[in-house]
Amino acid sequence: MNISDTAFLCGYFSIDNKRVSDIGKGMLPECFSEWKPANYSGQQVSMLSNFYYPEFVDFCTKVRQMYRLRVDRQVSIAEGKDNACSFRVEDIQFGIYPYGIVIFSIRLDFADIDSGTLFSALSRLRNICFYEGAGLDEFISVCIAPLKRLYGGLTGQPVSDDPNCACLVENGNKFKLFHIVSSDDLSDEFLYSCATLCPYRPDEQFSTSREYFEKTISESRVNVFNNWKALMLLDTVTFCAKGLSDFTKGIWTNDYFEMIYLYELYRKTYLYRQNLLFRSRREKPEVLHDRIKCFERKYTFSNISYNFLPNEVDKAMEHGLGTVQVESDVYRVINQEVESKSAEMESRSNVFLTFLTCVASLSAVWDISCMVDAMVNYEVAFQYSTVGYRAVVSVLIAVILIVLLVTRYKK
């Protein structure tokens, strides 16, 4: 079965805050010479504001800084011994997000191609750890080389000319995939094949169990209208449509991918980084706690649109990426660590305060014993003043100890 597909391969890496600040001030590194700013016009911002909340529009159009490299080139990769798979690379984009996260995407357009050939090609293109000897030389030269130059210029890290490009995905071994499939088959089985890039054979069962297939479809599918479906998974987002119009494709590309998906991928990347910093003990829990609270206040949006469908798509992408679970786990472990350290500091403070209380009490004991001596005259009452002092001091210390023991017991 032949289909058409517009696919976006996405990766990400981190840069330091100083470099982000320099770029914001217009101090661009040399690697930017081949990239052009992809700014939103005032008319575009005004149009988006009719559909999306102002804070989300500001994030997508002003907070992040987008750049584009126009490619517009036909690329072929080897498919078997004697065959080749051809596709068009329209452009490569990257965005610099708050806290020094860079997310990029490579747009690939496949026209009237066999579904098995397409899934095999996308699977090979995603697996960045297995590029060497995979017949991807032209793709590496056209798409990966400029991204590696960008990585080297932004991070200051040396990059090699070999096929290895694991540096372009900070955590993991695959590019994320967002793709829009145009097909006459809208069955759940075909949608699942598109999302997992496994061969589609209508008369055969998948290698995964039927229970897993049904669970995935039930939890991760978006099925609102009769002419399209979507499946949101951890590594892939798939829109599958019958009779796909240019208008709908434009919405899915410009809004659902460039705005919503990249925003959710940014959230997941940031939270995952905080988790790594915590686990590796490279940052104090108190610092991470404050950062996450600031991030939540600035860049976490409970809803993004006035309309129901973008919110449905956003929630499905959030669920597929597992952002909510990561967020909950990171908050929980960091809060536990902060509370534990606070309790430890409070315990130490209590010990010190107890010591100061004892010192102050002993000073008060001496003052009270002197006052009693002035009132009753120990030499007259006990023949020796030292006996009077000892008796009064002993009684007062005993009272103090009893009070402290009772107070501690009650706590």
C-alpha positions in Angstrom: 0.0 0.0 0.0 1.4 3.4 -1.0 1.0 6.4 1.2 2.4 9.9 1.6 4.1 11.2 4.8 5.4 14.5 6.2 7.8 13.6 9.0 9.8 15.6 11.5 12.8 14.1 13.2 13.5 15.9 16.5 16.5 16.0 18.8 17.7 18.3 21.6 20.8 19.3 23.6 21.8 21.8 26.3 23.9 25.0 26.2 25.0 27.2 29.1 23.0 30.2 30.2 25.8 32.7 29.2 25.5 31.6 25.6 21.7 32.0 25.8 22.1 35.5 27.2 24.7 36.4 24.5 22.4 35.2 21.7 19.5 37.2 23.2 21.7 40.3 23.0 22.4 39.6 19.3 26.0 38.3 19.9 25.6 35.3 17.5 28.3 32.7 17.2 29.9 31.9 13.8 27.7 28.8 13.4 24.6 31.0 12.9 25.8 32.2 9.5 23.8 29.6 7.6 20.7 29.9 9.7 17.9 32.6 9.4 15.6 33.8 12.2 12.1 32.4 11.9 10.2 35.1 13.6 6.4 35.4 13.7 4.9 38.5 12.1 2.5 40.8 14.0 -0.3 39.5 11.9 0.5 35.8 12.7 0.7 36.7 16.5 -2.6 38.4 16.2 -4.2 35.5 14.5 -2.8 32.9 17.0 -4.1 35.1 19.9 -7.7 34.4 18.7 -7.2 30.6 19.3 -4.6 30.3 22.0 -4.1 31.8 25.5 -1.8 34.9 25.5 0.8 33.3 27.8 1.2 30.3 25.4 1.3 32.6 22.3 4.0 34.7 24.0 6.0 31.5 24.8 5.9 30.3 21.2 6.5 33.6 19.5 8.6 35.6 21.9 10.2 33.5 24.6 11.8 30.9 22.4 14.1 32.0 19.6 13.5 30.1 16.3 15.9 29.7 13.4 15.6 27.9 10.0 18.0 26.5 7.5 16.4 26.2 4.1 17.5 22.9 2.4 14.9 22.1 -0.4 16.7 19.1 -1.7 15.9 15.6 -2.8 17.8 13.0 -0.7 18.2 9.2 -1.2 19.2 6.5 1.2 20.0 2.9 0.4 17.1 0.5 0.9 18.5 -3.0 0.5 21.2 -4.0 -1.9 19.8 -2.5 -5.2 17.0 -0.1 -4.1 16.9 3.4 -2.7 14.4 5.4 -0.8 14.0 9.0 -1.9 12.5 11.9 0.0 12.6 15.7 0.1 14.3 17.6 2.9 12.5 20.9 3.0 14.2 22.6 5.9 15.8 22.2 9.3 14.7 24.3 12.3 15.9 24.8 15.8 14.7 26.8 18.8 16.6 28.1 21.8 14.3 27.7 24.8 14.6 29.0 28.4 17.3 27.5 30.6 19.5 26.7 27.7 17.6 23.9 25.9 18.0 23.6 22.1 15.4 21.6 20.2 15.7 21.0 16.5 13.6 19.3 13.8 14.3 18.0 10.3 11.4 18.0 7.9 11.2 15.1 5.5 8.5 14.7 2.8 7.7 11.3 1.3 5.3 11.1 -1.7 3.5 8.0 -2.9 5.8 5.5 -1.2 5.2 1.9 -0.1 4.3 1.9 3.7 6.9 -0.9 4.4 9.7 1.1 2.7 8.6 4.2 4.6 8.6 2.6 8.0 11.9 1.0 7.4 13.5 4.3 6.3 12.1 6.3 9.2 13.2 3.6 11.6 16.8 3.7 10.3 16.9 7.6 10.2 15.7 7.7 13.8 18.4 5.3 15.2 21.3 7.7 15.5 23.6 5.2 17.1 23.6 3.0 14.0 24.3 5.4 11.2 27.7 4.0 10.3 27.5 1.7 7.4 23.8 2.1 7.0 23.8 3.8 3.6 22.8 7.2 5.0 25.8 9.2 3.7 23.8 11.8 1.7 21.3 12.3 4.6 24.2 12.8 7.0 25.9 15.3 4.7 22.7 17.3 4.0 21.0 17.1 7.4 23.3 16.0 10.2 26.4 17.9 9.3 24.9 21.4 9.8 23.4 20.3 13.0 26.7 19.0 14.3 28.3 22.3 13.3 25.5 24.1 15.2 26.1 21.8 18.2 29.8 22.5 18.2 29.3 26.3 17.9 26.7 26.5 20.7 28.3 24.2 23.2 32.0 24.7 22.5 32.4 20.9 22.3 34.5 19.4 19.5 32.6 17.5 16.9 34.0 14.8 14.5 33.2 14.1 10.9 32.3 10.4 11.6 28.6 9.3 11.3 28.2 9.2 15.1 25.7 11.9 16.2 24.6 10.8 19.6 25.4 14.3 20.9 22.3 15.5 19.1 20.0 13.6 21.5 21.0 14.5 25.0 19.1 11.6 26.6 18.4 8.4 24.6 19.4 6.9 21.3 16.7 7.9 18.9 15.2 11.0 17.3 11.7 11.8 18.3 9.3 11.4 15.4 6.2 13.5 14.6 4.6 12.5 11.3 1.5 13.2 9.3 0.4 10.2 7.1 -2.1 10.5 4.3 -3.7 7.1 3.6 -7.1 5.5 2.7 -6.7 3.1 5.6 -7.7 4.5 8.9 -7.9 1.3 10.9 -6.4 1.2 14.4 -4.0 -1.5 13.2 -2.6 0.7 10.5 -2.4 3.6 12.9 -0.4 1.5 15.3 2.0 0.4 12.5 2.6 4.0 11.6 3.3 4.9 15.2 5.6 2.0 16.0 7.1 1.8 12.5 6.4 -1.9 12.4 5.4 -3.6 9.1 1.7 -3.5 8.4 0.2 -6.8 7.4 -3.6 -6.8 7.7 -3.8 -10.6 7.8 -1.2 -11.1 10.4 -1.0 -10.3 14.1 1.6 -7.9 15.5 4.6 -9.2 17.4 3.2 -7.4 20.5 0.4 -9.0 22.3 -3.2 -8.1 21.5 -3.7 -6.9 25.1 -0.8 -4.4 24.7 -2.2 -3.2 21.4 -5.6 -2.6 22.8 -4.3 -0.9 25.9 -2.1 1.5 23.7 -5.0 2.3 21.4 -7.4 2.9 24.3 -5.0 5.2 26.3 -3.1 7.1 23.6 -5.4 7.5 20.6 -7.2 10.7 19.7 -10.2 10.0 17.6 -12.5 13.0 17.2 -13.5 13.1 13.6 -14.2 10.3 11.1 -11.6 11.3 8.6 -8.5 11.2 10.8 -7.0 9.6 13.9 -3.8 10.3 16.0 -1.7 8.2 18.3 0.5 9.8 20.9 3.4 7.6 22.2 6.6 8.2 24.0 8.9 8.5 21.0 6.4 9.1 18.2 3.3 11.2 17.4 1.3 10.1 14.4 -1.6 11.8 12.6 -3.2 9.6 10.0 -5.8 11.1 7.7 -7.9 10.2 4.7 -8.3 12.9 2.1 -6.0 15.3 3.9 -6.5 18.9 2.9 -3.7 21.5 2.8 -5.5 23.5 5.4 -5.7 20.7 7.9 -2.1 19.7 7.2 -1.0 23.3 7.8 -2.8 23.3 11.2 -1.1 20.1 12.2 2.3 21.3 11.0 2.3 24.9 12.2 0.2 24.6 15.4 0.2 21.0 16.6 3.8 20.3 15.8 5.7 23.6 15.9 3.8 25.0 18.9 2.2 22.2 21.0 4.4 19.2 20.5 7.7 21.2 20.7 6.4 22.9 23.9 5.6 19.5 25.5 8.9 18.1 24.4 10.6 21.1 26.0 8.7 20.5 29.3 9.7 16.8 29.3 13.3 17.6 28.5 13.6 20.3 31.2 12.1 18.0 33.9 14.2 15.1 32.9 17.3 17.3 33.2 16.3 18.3 36.8 15.9 14.7 37.7 19.4 13.9 36.4 20.9 16.9 38.3 19.3 15.6 41.4 20.3 12.0 41.0 23.9 12.9 40.2 24.0 15.4 43.1 25.4 18.1 40.9 22.9 20.6 42.3 21.6 21.1 45.8 18.0 20.0 46.2 17.0 23.4 47.5 18.2 25.0 44.3 16.4 22.5 42.1 13.3 23.0 44.2 13.3 26.7 43.6 14.0 26.3 39.8 11.1 23.9 39.3 8.8 26.2 41.2 9.9 29.1 38.9 9.5 26.9 35.8 6.0 25.8 36.9 5.0 29.4 37.5 6.4 30.7 34.1 6.1 27.9 31.6 3.6 25.3 32.8 0.1 25.9 31.3 -2.9 24.0 32.5 -4.7 24.8 29.2 -3.3 26.5 26.1 -6.4 27.2 23.9 -9.9 28.6 23.9 -11.0 25.6 21.7 -11.3 22.1 22.9 -9.3 20.2 20.1 -5.9 21.9 20.7 -6.4 21.1 24.5 -7.3 17.5 23.7 -4.2 17.1 21.5 -2.0 18.8 24.1 -3.2 16.5 26.9 -2.7 13.5 24.7 0.8 14.5 23.8 1.5 15.2 27.5 0.3 11.7 28.4 2.2 10.1 25.6 5.5 11.7 26.6 4.9 10.8 30.2 5.4 14.4 31.3 2.9 14.3 34.2 4.5 11.2 35.7 8.0 12.6 35.4 6.8 15.9 36.9 5.2 14.1 39.8 8.3 11.9 40.5 10.7 14.9 40.3 8.6 17.0 42.6 8.2 14.1 45.1 11.8 13.1 45.4 13.1 16.7 45.5 10.5 17.8 48.1 11.3 14.8 50.2 15.0 15.7 50.1 14.3 19.3 51.0 12.0 18.3 53.8 14.5 15.9 55.1 17.3 18.5 55.1 14.9 21.0 56.7 14.0 18.5 59.5 17.7 17.8 60.0 18.5 21.5 60.3 15.6 22.0 62.6 16.8 19.2 64.8 20.3 20.8 65.0 18.7 24.2 65.8 16.7 22.6 68.6 19.8 21.1 70.1 21.5 24.5 70.0 18.4 26.2 71.4 18.3 23.7 74.2 21.9 24.4 75.0 21.2 28.1 75.1 18.2 27.5 77.3 20.3 25.5 79.7 22.9 28.2 79.9 20.2 30.9 80.4 18.6 28.7 83.1 21.8 28.3 85.0 22.3 32.0 84.9 18.8 32.5 86.2 19.5 29.9 89.0 22.4 31.9 90.3 20.3 35.1 90.2 17.4 33.4 92.0 19.7 31.9 94.7 21.3 35.3 95.3 17.8 36.9 95.6 16.8 34.2 98.1 20.0 34.8 100.1 19.1 38.5 100.3 15.6 37.7 101.6 16.4 35.0 104.2 20.2 35.3 104.8 21.7 31.9 104.4 24.2 32.4 107.3 21.3 32.9 109.7 19.2 30.1 108.4 21.9 27.5 107.7 24.9 28.8 109.8 26.9 28.7 106.5 25.9 30.6 103.4 27.3 27.9 101.1 24.8 25.4 102.4 22.0 27.7 101.5 23.3 28.3 98.1 23.7 24.6 97.4 20.2 23.8 98.6 18.5 26.4 96.6 20.6 25.7 93.4 19.9 21.9 93.7 16.2 22.5 94.0 16.1 24.9 91.0 18.2 22.6 88.8 15.9 19.6 89.7 12.9 21.7 88.7 14.5 22.7 85.4 15.4 19.1 84.6 11.9 17.9 85.4 10.4 20.6 83.1 12.7 19.7 80.3 12.0 15.9 80.6 8.2 16.5 80.7 8.4 18.8 77.6 10.5 16.3 75.6 8.1 13.5 76.6 5.1 15.4 75.4 6.8 16.1 72.0 
